[in-house]
């Protein structure tokens, strides 16, 4: 378990990389030091961590490629968990990227990059091999985006965490069938666990796996 992740009084929390500062108005709590509460309704990753009985390997020195980082809620908690590493945050929207920059300007391990995750070659000059790819992009081609970035950036045996939102892919089909169909499109990924994110995130499934490339 990552030493910077704690459950305090039944609530998930991360050790604050920048004590005295918050990112999005979250509450803090004092233990041996300052921790930031990480609510599952605000973060799909927090929801996944709370609901699974299998550990997610995120070490303090790891590098993560975050696709669809938005304004930095989950990214800031990854920043707490990886104080010696890097979180490369890909966000398409210029406005949202600027909000991410403003929120996390004092977190040197967060690297905001405005780019389209459909075109991973456009940010190759900023990023090398990573230990984790975290994907939370609400587009129809979620698996395709994951495959492109995994093949280009993820280390062999590195982990992929994919948040599939069924209704962003197909609003007419049963969500579970849509999710399973999307999982089947993943290439060279050994699935370790599938975690529903209900009730906090409706029609969402968190997919956790490892990259097993063909040689």
N, C-alpha and C positions, 0 to 999 in steps of 0.2 A: 504493500500500500504506500502511496506517495506520502512522505512525512508532512507535507504542507496541506494535506486534506484531512479534515477532522469532522466528526459528528459531535456536536456540542449541544447538550440538552435535547437530543433528538433531531437537531437541525444540521444540515450539511453546511460546512464553512471551509474557506480557504485562507491560509495565512497571508495576510496583506503584505504585498511586496513594497507598498508605499504607505507605511503607517501614518494615520492622520488624514489620509485622502481616500475618498470614495470615487467611484467611476460613474454610477448611474443612480445615485441616491440610496444605495443599499445600506442596510443596518450593519453595524459592527458589534463585536463582542470581545471582551478581554478574557484571555485564558492565561497562558504563559506569555503571550504577546497578543497583538491585535489580529482578529480574524474577521473576514467579510462573509456574511450570510449569503448562501447560494440557493435561491428558491427554485424548486423544480418547475413551478409554473412560469418562471421567467427564462429558463434555460432547458433545452431538450437534453443536453449532456448531463445536467444535474438530475433530471428526471430519470435518465437511463442509469446513472450511478446509484441512485436510491433504490431502483427497482431490481437491479441484477444482483445475483449472488456470486458472480464471477468477476474477478478484479480486472480493471482496464489498466494496461501498462503505460502509464505516463510518468516518466522519471524526470527529476529536476533539470537534467542536462539535455533532455530531448529537444528535437526540432520538429515543429508541427506546421503543416501547410493547411490553413483553414480556408476553405472555399465557401464563400457566402458569409463573410464575417459580420455583415451589417454594422451596427453602431458600437459594437464592442462589449456587450454584456458577457457572453460566454468567453470571448477572447480574453477578457480581463482576468477571469478566473483561471484560464489556462496559463496566463502570465504568472499568476501566483504559484501555480503548480510546477512551472518550469523556469525558475528564477535564473538558472545558469544556461538556459537554452534560448530558442527563438520561436516565435509564432509569426509566420508569414501570413498576413491577412489579405485575401483577395476579395475585393468588393467591386461590383460593376458600377454602382451609382456614384457619381461625383459628389453629390450632396451628402450621401451617407458616409462616404470615405472621409470627407472633411469632418463630419461629426465624430467618426472613429478617431481621427487624428487629434481632435480637440480633447476628447475624453481620456485618451491614453498617452498624452504627450510626455508624461513623466515615467512611462514604462518603457525602458530602453529595449526590452526583449520583444516588443510588439513592432512588427514592420508592416505598416499599411501600404497596400498596393492597389491602385485603381486599375482593374483589368477585367477582361471577360474570361471566365474559367473554361469556356468552350475552346479557348485558344491558348493552351498552356505554354506554347513556345514564346508567347509575347512577354512573359515575365521570367524567362530562364536566366537572364543576366543578374537577377536578384536572389535566386534560389538554387541551392544545391540539393543533394540527397537528404530526405527527411525520414524521421522515424514513424511519424503518424500523418495520415491525411484525414482531416475531419471535414465532411461535406454536408452542408445544410443549405442547398440551393433549391428553391421551389420552382423547378422547371420540369417540363415533360421528359426531358432526356437526362434524368439524374444519373442513371447507370452509365451512360455514354460519357458524361463529364467525369465521373469517377474513374472510368477505365483510362481515359486520355491522361489524366494527371497521375494516376497510379503508375502507369507504364513509364512515365517520364521522370518522376521524382521520388517515388517510394522505394526505400531500401528493401531488398529481399527479406522476407519474414517481418517486414514492417506492418503496422496495423492500419486498417481502414475503419473509420466510424462513419457510417452513412445514415443520415436521417431522411427516411423516405416519407414524403407527404402524399398519400394516395390521391387526394382530391386535386392536387396540382398536376397529376398525370392524366387522370381520367375520372370525370365526375359521374359517368353513366354506369360504371362497373362496380361490383362489390369491392370495397377497399382492400380486403385481404387478398383477393385474386389479383388485383392490380399490384400490390406489394410483392407477391410471390413471382409474378411475371417480371417485375423489375429486377429482382434478385437473380433470376436466371440469366439476365443479360450481363452480369458482372463476370469479368474475365480474370482467371488466375487468382481468385480470392477464395480462400478456405474459410467458410463461415464458422465462427465460434459460438455466436449466440444471436438471437433475435429477440428484441425486447419491445413490447407494446408500450407506448407512452401515455396511454389513457390513465387517469382522466384529465391530466393537465394539458395534453396535446392530442386532440381528436384526430383519428385516422392517421396516426403517425406510427412508424416502426423504426427502431434503432437497430441497425445492422452492424455487427462487430466481427471483423475477420482479419486474416493475415494474407499478405501478398506472397504468392508462390509462383514466380515467373518461370516460363519455359526457357530452357537453354538449349 
